[in-house]
Amino acid sequence: MLDDDDYFSRDKDGAVMEKRILEAQSSEVDAIAGATYSSEGYKDAVKDALSKALPSGE
């Protein structure tokens, strides 16, 4: 199942997710209501990017 723009707007909701993650300094933040799959995908992408950016062992 995929969310679409009716549930997750990259411009609006992506900005909300970015703000939540930056403020929490963690990807473990609440999902956008009604867009759980897209929100989880966004958080997974952040986790993946951070794991690739950090040196091994950190």
C-alpha positions, 0 to 999 in steps of 0.5 A: 500500500502506498500513500499519495499526495492526498495523504502525504505532500512532499512539500508540506508533509516532508517539511514537517517530517524534516522539522520534527527530525531536526528538532528531536535530533532523531528519526524516531518521531511521530508519523504524519496522520493518515500517511504512515507508510510514507512517513515511515519511508521518510524516516527509513531514508534518514536512518539509511543516509545517516548510517552511510554518512557516519564513520564505522563504529560511531 
